């Protein structure tokens, strides 16, 4: 007996893209900066006041401008080229001493 061949059909159904959202005006100040002190990230948020009826709450800003991230090593003071060269030479000698110490132990 011969095997029957299968008939395969596909249907492509077009789906319209979603409608664009209209821009919404922001309430409150548009851009503010965050001022933090050292260790503030570790502190828990203070509890909300128990009775809020007397005074209206201040409007929260809609967008907060973040401070630029510091580099890998934090804030680096400005160095003269001579000081930069001295630090590089000191790092080279320290590395050579480490290699010499590791080579002598093995």
C-alpha positions as YAML, in Angstrom:
chain: A
units: angstrom
residues:
- id: 1
  name: UNK
  ca: [0.00, 0.00, 0.00]
- id: 2
  name: UNK
  ca: [1.15, 3.52, -0.72]
- id: 3
  name: UNK
  ca: [1.26, 6.11, 2.08]
- id: 4
  name: UNK
  ca: [-1.01, 9.09, 1.67]
- id: 5
  name: UNK
  ca: [0.69, 12.51, 1.40]
- id: 6
  name: UNK
  ca: [-0.44, 15.08, 3.94]
- id: 7
  name: UNK
  ca: [-1.78, 18.47, 2.96]
- id: 8
  name: UNK
  ca: [-0.38, 21.29, 5.09]
- id: 9
  name: UNK
  ca: [-1.93, 24.74, 5.07]
- id: 10
  name: UNK
  ca: [-1.05, 27.86, 7.06]
- id: 11
  name: UNK
  ca: [-2.99, 31.03, 7.69]
- id: 12
  name: UNK
  ca: [-1.30, 34.39, 8.43]
- id: 13
  name: UNK
  ca: [-3.53, 36.64, 10.50]
- id: 14
  name: UNK
  ca: [-2.56, 40.31, 10.57]
- id: 15
  name: UNK
  ca: [-2.63, 41.93, 14.01]
- id: 16
  name: UNK
  ca: [-2.74, 45.72, 14.19]
- id: 17
  name: UNK
  ca: [-0.12, 47.39, 16.39]
- id: 18
  name: UNK
  ca: [-1.39, 48.85, 19.69]
- id: 19
  name: UNK
  ca: [-2.55, 52.46, 19.71]
- id: 20
  name: UNK
  ca: [-0.05, 55.06, 20.86]
- id: 21
  name: UNK
  ca: [-0.65, 56.55, 24.27]
- id: 22
  name: UNK
  ca: [-1.26, 60.26, 24.48]
- id: 23
  name: UNK
  ca: [1.20, 62.30, 26.59]
- id: 24
  name: UNK
  ca: [0.02, 63.20, 30.08]
- id: 25
  name: UNK
  ca: [0.93, 66.44, 31.84]
- id: 26
  name: UNK
  ca: [2.90, 65.93, 35.03]
- id: 27
  name: UNK
  ca: [1.69, 67.35, 38.34]
- id: 28
  name: UNK
  ca: [4.30, 68.96, 40.55]
- id: 29
  name: UNK
  ca: [7.86, 70.02, 39.82]
- id: 30
  name: UNK
  ca: [9.26, 68.30, 36.74]
- id: 31
  name: UNK
  ca: [12.90, 67.75, 37.72]
- id: 32
  name: UNK
  ca: [14.55, 67.70, 41.12]
- id: 33
  name: UNK
  ca: [17.83, 66.38, 42.45]
- id: 34
  name: UNK
  ca: [18.31, 63.95, 45.28]
- id: 35
  name: UNK
  ca: [20.60, 64.98, 48.08]
- id: 36
  name: UNK
  ca: [21.85, 62.07, 50.16]
- id: 37
  name: UNK
  ca: [24.18, 61.86, 53.07]
- id: 38
  name: UNK
  ca: [26.59, 59.02, 53.74]
- id: 39
  name: UNK
  ca: [24.85, 55.86, 54.87]
- id: 40
  name: UNK
  ca: [21.38, 57.08, 53.98]
- id: 41
  name: UNK
  ca: [20.83, 54.10, 51.69]
- id: 42
  name: UNK
  ca: [21.08, 51.73, 54.68]
- id: 43
  name: UNK
  ca: [18.55, 53.62, 56.77]
- id: 44
  name: UNK
  ca: [14.94, 52.40, 56.59]
- id: 45
  name: UNK
  ca: [12.26, 54.79, 55.39]
- id: 46
  name: UNK
  ca: [10.56, 56.69, 58.22]
- id: 47
  name: UNK
  ca: [7.00, 55.60, 58.98]
- id: 48
  name: UNK
  ca: [4.22, 57.81, 57.59]
- id: 49
  name: UNK
  ca: [2.64, 60.24, 60.07]
- id: 50
  name: UNK
  ca: [-0.31, 58.82, 62.00]
- id: 51
  name: UNK
  ca: [-2.64, 61.80, 61.42]
- id: 52
  name: UNK
  ca: [-2.42, 63.50, 58.02]
- id: 53
  name: UNK
  ca: [-5.65, 65.49, 58.28]
- id: 54
  name: UNK
  ca: [-4.25, 68.85, 59.41]
- id: 55
  name: UNK
  ca: [-1.94, 69.71, 56.55]
- id: 56
  name: UNK
  ca: [-1.97, 68.68, 52.91]
- id: 57
  name: UNK
  ca: [0.91, 66.50, 51.78]
- id: 58
  name: UNK
  ca: [3.47, 68.19, 49.52]
- id: 59
  name: UNK
  ca: [3.39, 67.09, 45.90]
- id: 60
  name: UNK
  ca: [6.08, 64.61, 45.02]
- id: 61
  name: UNK
  ca: [8.25, 65.40, 42.00]
- id: 62
  name: UNK
  ca: [7.49, 63.37, 38.90]
- id: 63
  name: UNK
  ca: [11.06, 62.98, 37.60]
- id: 64
  name: UNK
  ca: [14.19, 62.78, 39.72]
- id: 65
  name: UNK
  ca: [17.49, 63.68, 38.09]
- id: 66
  name: UNK
  ca: [20.13, 61.19, 39.21]
- id: 67
  name: UNK
  ca: [23.62, 62.31, 40.04]
- id: 68
  name: UNK
  ca: [26.34, 61.04, 37.72]
- id: 69
  name: UNK
  ca: [27.88, 57.77, 38.86]
- id: 70
  name: UNK
  ca: [31.31, 57.93, 40.31]
- id: 71
  name: UNK
  ca: [34.02, 55.90, 38.68]
- id: 72
  name: UNK
  ca: [35.30, 52.55, 39.85]
- id: 73
  name: UNK
  ca: [37.66, 54.10, 42.38]
- id: 74
  name: UNK
  ca: [35.44, 56.95, 43.60]
- id: 75
  name: UNK
  ca: [36.41, 60.58, 43.44]
- id: 76
  name: UNK
  ca: [40.02, 60.90, 42.31]
- id: 77
  name: UNK
  ca: [41.79, 64.19, 43.05]
- id: 78
  name: UNK
  ca: [43.55, 65.94, 40.20]
- id: 79
  name: UNK
  ca: [47.14, 64.69, 39.84]
- id: 80
  name: UNK
  ca: [50.13, 66.26, 38.21]
- id: 81
  name: UNK
  ca: [51.94, 64.20, 35.54]
- id: 82
  name: UNK
  ca: [54.92, 63.75, 37.90]
- id: 83
  name: UNK
  ca: [52.70, 62.35, 40.67]
- id: 84
  name: UNK
  ca: [51.00, 60.07, 38.17]
- id: 85
  name: UNK
  ca: [54.41, 58.75, 37.05]
- id: 86
  name: UNK
  ca: [55.51, 58.21, 40.69]
- id: 87
  name: UNK
  ca: [52.37, 56.21, 41.47]
- id: 88
  name: UNK
  ca: [52.86, 54.10, 38.34]
- id: 89
  name: UNK
  ca: [56.47, 53.35, 39.29]
- id: 90
  name: UNK
  ca: [55.42, 52.43, 42.84]
- id: 91
  name: UNK
  ca: [52.77, 50.05, 41.47]
- id: 92
  name: UNK
  ca: [55.34, 48.41, 39.18]
- id: 93
  name: UNK
  ca: [57.80, 47.82, 42.02]
- id: 94
  name: UNK
  ca: [55.04, 46.44, 44.26]
- id: 95
  name: UNK
  ca: [53.98, 44.01, 41.53]
- id: 96
  name: UNK
  ca: [57.59, 42.88, 40.97]
- id: 97
  name: UNK
  ca: [57.96, 42.22, 44.71]
- id: 98
  name: UNK
  ca: [54.77, 40.17, 44.74]
- id: 99
  name: UNK
  ca: [55.95, 38.10, 41.75]
- id: 100
  name: UNK
  ca: [59.40, 37.60, 43.31]
- id: 101
  name: UNK
  ca: [57.79, 36.47, 46.60]
- id: 102
  name: UNK
  ca: [55.47, 34.04, 44.83]
- id: 103
  name: UNK
  ca: [58.33, 32.63, 42.74]
- id: 104
  name: UNK
  ca: [60.54, 32.05, 45.81]
- id: 105
  name: UNK
  ca: [57.78, 30.14, 47.66]
- id: 106
  name: UNK
  ca: [57.27, 27.62, 44.88]
...
